[in-house]
Amino acid sequence: MYEERTTLWIPKTDLGREVFEGKILSIDEIFETGRKIKEPQIVDKLLPNLKSDVIFIGGSPGKGGGIKRTPTKRTARMHRSGRRYNIVALVVIGNGDGYFGVGKGESSEHREAIRKATENAKLNIIPIKRGCGSWECACSEKHSLPFRIEGSEGSVKVVLKPAPKGIGLCINDEAKKAMRLAGIADIWCKSFGNTGTRSNYIIAIFNAFKEMNRMKIPGEAMPEEEKEEKKTKKKKAETKKEIIPEETIEEAPKENKKKTKKKKAKKQVPEEAIAPEAEAESEEEIAEENIENSEAGE
């Protein structure tokens, strides 16, 4: 039934139509633009080599205690007609090369719950940054994480650390399924809280990968949109600077020369420009001084 739906896909969103028509050929283009995937068939077409695995989140009690793990979790509620069961499944998907998703599905049947979970996992698929962040290895291969990350869900907290090549997956058995599908070969893990609830444990790992995608790694290739934004910011900064035209630059020194000439003209006053009244006053002063000197001699 599920195969018939994938072959007879009629896209309902703009993104689905662009993928169906062949305008978008890579899923990285969708992640760079930040558009939301609302149809699982988009992922089927762009990532045909996806693999899926079911996380054993359910369990039934055994005779001598303990729990026998089951792929689905079944809960019952009482009704007038009797007990009604609800089945929950948790599925992880990935291509083993840097793409990973987690989905949860609910139904009254096992098969339908797993199908819904796989569809939701495809809608939640994300890229994963890989590298070699261990000081013990320091190789340039993508076999581990680039740095230490943390994630939490409910009471569970997970700390994932990069490990050197050859260590392997030092993590819980159910979480190994997620790491293999994500394309990680070596890792250290430390967990806190009630990790027996495997659904919270796997979702905490998924949240840690999400937080890692928000961080930038030095030397990482930038998307085209960020490059264009930086170019526009530089252009705006250049236009804001006041650039004086050549005409104003040439006229400015001429005006300054005129002002300096006027100042010099005020300081160096010629003798001809002295008023005759000032000469008369000086002659009267000389006459008065002669009279005073003659009186003093008598």
Contacts in CASP RR format, 6 or more apart in sequence:
PFRMAT RR
TARGET T0000
AUTHOR 0000-0000-0000
METHOD contacts of the structure
MODEL  1
MYEERTTLWIPKTDLGREVFEGKILSIDEIFETGRKIKEPQIVDKLLPNL
KSDVIFIGGSPGKGGGIKRTPTKRTARMHRSGRRYNIVALVVIGNGDGYF
GVGKGESSEHREAIRKATENAKLNIIPIKRGCGSWECACSEKHSLPFRIE
GSEGSVKVVLKPAPKGIGLCINDEAKKAMRLAGIADIWCKSFGNTGTRSN
YIIAIFNAFKEMNRMKIPGEAMPEEEKEEKKTKKKKAETKKEIIPEETIE
EAPKENKKKTKKKKAKKQVPEEAIAPEAEAESEEEIAEENIENSEAGE
2 115 0 8 1.000
6 41 0 8 1.000
6 44 0 8 1.000
9 20 0 8 1.000
9 39 0 8 1.000
9 41 0 8 1.000
11 17 0 8 1.000
11 19 0 8 1.000
11 20 0 8 1.000
11 39 0 8 1.000
11 41 0 8 1.000
12 38 0 8 1.000
12 39 0 8 1.000
13 38 0 8 1.000
13 39 0 8 1.000
15 24 0 8 1.000
15 30 0 8 1.000
15 35 0 8 1.000
15 36 0 8 1.000
15 37 0 8 1.000
15 38 0 8 1.000
15 39 0 8 1.000
15 42 0 8 1.000
16 39 0 8 1.000
16 41 0 8 1.000
16 42 0 8 1.000
18 24 0 8 1.000
19 42 0 8 1.000
19 45 0 8 1.000
19 46 0 8 1.000
20 45 0 8 1.000
24 30 0 8 1.000
24 46 0 8 1.000
25 46 0 8 1.000
26 46 0 8 1.000
27 43 0 8 1.000
27 46 0 8 1.000
27 47 0 8 1.000
27 99 0 8 1.000
27 125 0 8 1.000
28 127 0 8 1.000
30 37 0 8 1.000
30 42 0 8 1.000
30 46 0 8 1.000
31 126 0 8 1.000
31 127 0 8 1.000
32 223 0 8 1.000
32 224 0 8 1.000
32 225 0 8 1.000
33 225 0 8 1.000
37 43 0 8 1.000
37 122 0 8 1.000
37 123 0 8 1.000
37 125 0 8 1.000
38 123 0 8 1.000
40 118 0 8 1.000
40 119 0 8 1.000
40 122 0 8 1.000
40 123 0 8 1.000
43 50 0 8 1.000
43 122 0 8 1.000
43 123 0 8 1.000
43 125 0 8 1.000
44 50 0 8 1.000
44 122 0 8 1.000
47 94 0 8 1.000
47 95 0 8 1.000
47 99 0 8 1.000
47 125 0 8 1.000
49 95 0 8 1.000
50 93 0 8 1.000
50 94 0 8 1.000
50 95 0 8 1.000
50 99 0 8 1.000
50 122 0 8 1.000
51 93 0 8 1.000
51 94 0 8 1.000
51 95 0 8 1.000
51 96 0 8 1.000
51 181 0 8 1.000
52 91 0 8 1.000
52 92 0 8 1.000
52 93 0 8 1.000
52 94 0 8 1.000
52 118 0 8 1.000
52 121 0 8 1.000
52 181 0 8 1.000
53 91 0 8 1.000
53 92 0 8 1.000
53 93 0 8 1.000
53 177 0 8 1.000
53 181 0 8 1.000
54 71 0 8 1.000
54 72 0 8 1.000
54 89 0 8 1.000
54 90 0 8 1.000
54 91 0 8 1.000
54 114 0 8 1.000
54 117 0 8 1.000
55 71 0 8 1.000
55 90 0 8 1.000
55 91 0 8 1.000
55 92 0 8 1.000
55 174 0 8 1.000
55 177 0 8 1.000
55 178 0 8 1.000
55 198 0 8 1.000
55 199 0 8 1.000
55 202 0 8 1.000
56 69 0 8 1.000
56 70 0 8 1.000
56 71 0 8 1.000
56 174 0 8 1.000
56 198 0 8 1.000
57 71 0 8 1.000
57 72 0 8 1.000
57 73 0 8 1.000
57 88 0 8 1.000
57 89 0 8 1.000
57 90 0 8 1.000
57 197 0 8 1.000
57 198 0 8 1.000
57 199 0 8 1.000
58 67 0 8 1.000
58 69 0 8 1.000
58 70 0 8 1.000
58 71 0 8 1.000
58 72 0 8 1.000
58 73 0 8 1.000
58 74 0 8 1.000
58 198 0 8 1.000
59 67 0 8 1.000
59 68 0 8 1.000
59 69 0 8 1.000
59 70 0 8 1.000
59 73 0 8 1.000
60 67 0 8 1.000
60 68 0 8 1.000
60 70 0 8 1.000
61 67 0 8 1.000
61 68 0 8 1.000
62 68 0 8 1.000
71 89 0 8 1.000
71 110 0 8 1.000
71 114 0 8 1.000
72 87 0 8 1.000
72 88 0 8 1.000
72 89 0 8 1.000
72 110 0 8 1.000
72 113 0 8 1.000
72 114 0 8 1.000
73 87 0 8 1.000
73 88 0 8 1.000
73 89 0 8 1.000
73 199 0 8 1.000
74 85 0 8 1.000
74 86 0 8 1.000
74 87 0 8 1.000
74 88 0 8 1.000
75 85 0 8 1.000
75 86 0 8 1.000
75 88 0 8 1.000
76 83 0 8 1.000
76 84 0 8 1.000
76 85 0 8 1.000
76 86 0 8 1.000
77 83 0 8 1.000
77 84 0 8 1.000
77 86 0 8 1.000
78 84 0 8 1.000
84 108 0 8 1.000
85 108 0 8 1.000
86 106 0 8 1.000
86 107 0 8 1.000
86 108 0 8 1.000
87 106 0 8 1.000
87 107 0 8 1.000
87 108 0 8 1.000
87 109 0 8 1.000
87 110 0 8 1.000
87 113 0 8 1.000
88 104 0 8 1.000
88 105 0 8 1.000
88 106 0 8 1.000
88 113 0 8 1.000
88 199 0 8 1.000
89 104 0 8 1.000
89 105 0 8 1.000
89 106 0 8 1.000
89 110 0 8 1.000
89 113 0 8 1.000
89 114 0 8 1.000
89 116 0 8 1.000
89 117 0 8 1.000
90 102 0 8 1.000
90 103 0 8 1.000
90 104 0 8 1.000
90 105 0 8 1.000
90 117 0 8 1.000
90 198 0 8 1.000
90 199 0 8 1.000
90 202 0 8 1.000
91 102 0 8 1.000
91 103 0 8 1.000
91 104 0 8 1.000
91 105 0 8 1.000
91 114 0 8 1.000
91 117 0 8 1.000
91 118 0 8 1.000
91 120 0 8 1.000
91 121 0 8 1.000
92 100 0 8 1.000
92 101 0 8 1.000
92 102 0 8 1.000
92 103 0 8 1.000
92 121 0 8 1.000
92 177 0 8 1.000
92 178 0 8 1.000
92 181 0 8 1.000
92 202 0 8 1.000
93 100 0 8 1.000
93 101 0 8 1.000
93 102 0 8 1.000
93 118 0 8 1.000
93 121 0 8 1.000
93 122 0 8 1.000
93 125 0 8 1.000
93 181 0 8 1.000
94 100 0 8 1.000
94 101 0 8 1.000
94 125 0 8 1.000
94 181 0 8 1.000
94 182 0 8 1.000
95 181 0 8 1.000
96 180 0 8 1.000
96 181 0 8 1.000
96 182 0 8 1.000
96 183 0 8 1.000
97 183 0 8 1.000
98 127 0 8 1.000
98 128 0 8 1.000
98 130 0 8 1.000
98 182 0 8 1.000
98 183 0 8 1.000
99 125 0 8 1.000
99 126 0 8 1.000
99 127 0 8 1.000
99 128 0 8 1.000
99 182 0 8 1.000
100 125 0 8 1.000
100 126 0 8 1.000
100 128 0 8 1.000
100 178 0 8 1.000
100 181 0 8 1.000
100 182 0 8 1.000
100 183 0 8 1.000
100 206 0 8 1.000
100 209 0 8 1.000
101 121 0 8 1.000
101 122 0 8 1.000
101 124 0 8 1.000
101 125 0 8 1.000
101 126 0 8 1.000
101 206 0 8 1.000
102 121 0 8 1.000
102 124 0 8 1.000
102 178 0 8 1.000
102 202 0 8 1.000
102 203 0 8 1.000
102 206 0 8 1.000
103 117 0 8 1.000
103 118 0 8 1.000
103 120 0 8 1.000
103 121 0 8 1.000
103 124 0 8 1.000
104 117 0 8 1.000
104 120 0 8 1.000
104 199 0 8 1.000
105 113 0 8 1.000
105 114 0 8 1.000
105 116 0 8 1.000
105 117 0 8 1.000
105 120 0 8 1.000
106 113 0 8 1.000
106 116 0 8 1.000
107 113 0 8 1.000
107 116 0 8 1.000
124 206 0 8 1.000
126 209 0 8 1.000
126 210 0 8 1.000
126 213 0 8 1.000
127 213 0 8 1.000
128 182 0 8 1.000
128 183 0 8 1.000
128 184 0 8 1.000
128 209 0 8 1.000
128 212 0 8 1.000
128 213 0 8 1.000
129 145 0 8 1.000
129 146 0 8 1.000
129 212 0 8 1.000
129 213 0 8 1.000
129 217 0 8 1.000
129 220 0 8 1.000
130 142 0 8 1.000
130 143 0 8 1.000
130 144 0 8 1.000
130 145 0 8 1.000
130 146 0 8 1.000
130 183 0 8 1.000
130 184 0 8 1.000
131 140 0 8 1.000
131 141 0 8 1.000
131 142 0 8 1.000
131 143 0 8 1.000
131 144 0 8 1.000
131 145 0 8 1.000
131 146 0 8 1.000
131 162 0 8 1.000
132 138 0 8 1.000
132 139 0 8 1.000
132 140 0 8 1.000
132 141 0 8 1.000
132 142 0 8 1.000
132 143 0 8 1.000
132 144 0 8 1.000
132 146 0 8 1.000
132 162 0 8 1.000
132 165 0 8 1.000
133 144 0 8 1.000
133 145 0 8 1.000
133 146 0 8 1.000
133 147 0 8 1.000
133 162 0 8 1.000
134 144 0 8 1.000
134 162 0 8 1.000
134 163 0 8 1.000
134 164 0 8 1.000
134 186 0 8 1.000
136 164 0 8 1.000
137 144 0 8 1.000
137 163 0 8 1.000
137 164 0 8 1.000
137 165 0 8 1.000
139 165 0 8 1.000
141 165 0 8 1.000
143 165 0 8 1.000
143 184 0 8 1.000
143 185 0 8 1.000
143 186 0 8 1.000
144 162 0 8 1.000
144 163 0 8 1.000
144 164 0 8 1.000
144 165 0 8 1.000
144 184 0 8 1.000
144 185 0 8 1.000
144 186 0 8 1.000
144 187 0 8 1.000
145 160 0 8 1.000
145 161 0 8 1.000
145 162 0 8 1.000
145 184 0 8 1.000
145 187 0 8 1.000
145 212 0 8 1.000
146 162 0 8 1.000
146 212 0 8 1.000
146 217 0 8 1.000
147 162 0 8 1.000
147 212 0 8 1.000
147 215 0 8 1.000
147 217 0 8 1.000
148 159 0 8 1.000
148 160 0 8 1.000
148 161 0 8 1.000
148 162 0 8 1.000
149 159 0 8 1.000
149 160 0 8 1.000
149 208 0 8 1.000
149 209 0 8 1.000
149 211 0 8 1.000
149 212 0 8 1.000
150 157 0 8 1.000
150 158 0 8 1.000
150 159 0 8 1.000
150 160 0 8 1.000
150 208 0 8 1.000
150 211 0 8 1.000
151 157 0 8 1.000
151 158 0 8 1.000
151 159 0 8 1.000
151 204 0 8 1.000
151 205 0 8 1.000
151 207 0 8 1.000
151 208 0 8 1.000
151 211 0 8 1.000
152 158 0 8 1.000
152 204 0 8 1.000
152 207 0 8 1.000
153 200 0 8 1.000
153 201 0 8 1.000
153 203 0 8 1.000
153 204 0 8 1.000
153 207 0 8 1.000
154 200 0 8 1.000
154 204 0 8 1.000
155 193 0 8 1.000
155 194 0 8 1.000
155 197 0 8 1.000
155 200 0 8 1.000
156 191 0 8 1.000
156 192 0 8 1.000
156 193 0 8 1.000
156 194 0 8 1.000
156 195 0 8 1.000
156 197 0 8 1.000
156 200 0 8 1.000
156 201 0 8 1.000
156 204 0 8 1.000
157 191 0 8 1.000
157 192 0 8 1.000
157 193 0 8 1.000
157 204 0 8 1.000
158 189 0 8 1.000
158 190 0 8 1.000
158 191 0 8 1.000
158 192 0 8 1.000
158 201 0 8 1.000
158 204 0 8 1.000
158 205 0 8 1.000
158 208 0 8 1.000
159 189 0 8 1.000
159 190 0 8 1.000
159 191 0 8 1.000
159 192 0 8 1.000
160 187 0 8 1.000
160 188 0 8 1.000
160 189 0 8 1.000
160 205 0 8 1.000
160 208 0 8 1.000
161 187 0 8 1.000
161 188 0 8 1.000
161 189 0 8 1.000
161 190 0 8 1.000
162 186 0 8 1.000
162 187 0 8 1.000
162 188 0 8 1.000
163 170 0 8 1.000
163 186 0 8 1.000
163 187 0 8 1.000
163 188 0 8 1.000
164 186 0 8 1.000
165 185 0 8 1.000
165 186 0 8 1.000
166 185 0 8 1.000
166 186 0 8 1.000
167 186 0 8 1.000
167 187 0 8 1.000
167 188 0 8 1.000
168 185 0 8 1.000
168 186 0 8 1.000
168 187 0 8 1.000
169 175 0 8 1.000
169 176 0 8 1.000
169 179 0 8 1.000
169 180 0 8 1.000
169 184 0 8 1.000
169 185 0 8 1.000
169 186 0 8 1.000
169 187 0 8 1.000
170 187 0 8 1.000
170 188 0 8 1.000
170 189 0 8 1.000
171 179 0 8 1.000
171 187 0 8 1.000
171 189 0 8 1.000
172 189 0 8 1.000
172 191 0 8 1.000
172 195 0 8 1.000
172 201 0 8 1.000
174 198 0 8 1.000
174 201 0 8 1.000
174 202 0 8 1.000
175 189 0 8 1.000
175 201 0 8 1.000
175 202 0 8 1.000
175 205 0 8 1.000
178 202 0 8 1.000
178 205 0 8 1.000
178 206 0 8 1.000
179 187 0 8 1.000
182 209 0 8 1.000
191 201 0 8 1.000
194 200 0 8 1.000
195 201 0 8 1.000
END
